[in-house]
Amino acid sequence: MAECDEALARDPSLSGAWNARGIASLKSGGSLSQTEHFFQEATRRRPDFALAWFNLADLYQKKGEIQNMRLALAKAEAAIY
C-alpha cells in the first residue's frame, strides 16, 4: 500500500495506482467506503479502465448494492468493446 500512496502523492492522475490501492485496501480488510473511493477515483480518471470498473462492481456486490453492481459491470463491458 505504501508504494501506491507514494505514487499517488507524486502523481494523483495515476488510475492504475488508484485501482491497486483499492485492491490492497480490499485485501487488507480496509473499509468498504474507502475502498469504493479508490476504485471510483480510478474510473473517474480513466473512464475506459475496464478492470477498475469490474473491481468496483465486485465491491458493490460485496456491499449488496446490486443496481450499482450492474451499472459498473455494464461500464466494464463497454470499456472492453
Secondary structure, 3 states (H helix, E strand, C coil): CHHHHHHHHHCCCCHHHHHHHHHHHHHCCCCHHHHHHHHHHHHHHCCCCHHHHHHHHHHHHHHCCHHHHHHHHHHHHHHHC
